[in-house]
Amino acid sequence: MATRGTKVERHSVSEQPHELKYEAKKTGTTPKKVEAAKKSAGSNQRSAVEKQIK
């Protein structure tokens, strides 16, 4: 039985609105700031984005 999603997908933040909202709610910020953090981090890896937000 195949698993749903891959590790790569779980450890990254995509450009999809629901992903940005989830990360914003998790970190207590806005989706716009999450998007800006992705750009300034130069990566879509969840850990890098969270580090950039803090």
Residue pairs with C-beta under 8 A, 6 or more apart in sequence:
11 45
11 46
11 47
12 44
12 45
12 46
13 19
13 20
13 23
13 34
13 38
13 44
13 45
13 46
13 49
14 44
15 35
17 31
20 31
20 34
20 35
21 31
23 31
23 34
23 46
23 49
23 50
24 30
24 31
24 33
24 34
27 34
27 50
27 53
27 54
29 53
33 53
34 49
34 53
37 49
37 52
37 53
38 44
38 49
38 52
40 52
41 48
41 49
41 51
41 52
42 48
43 49
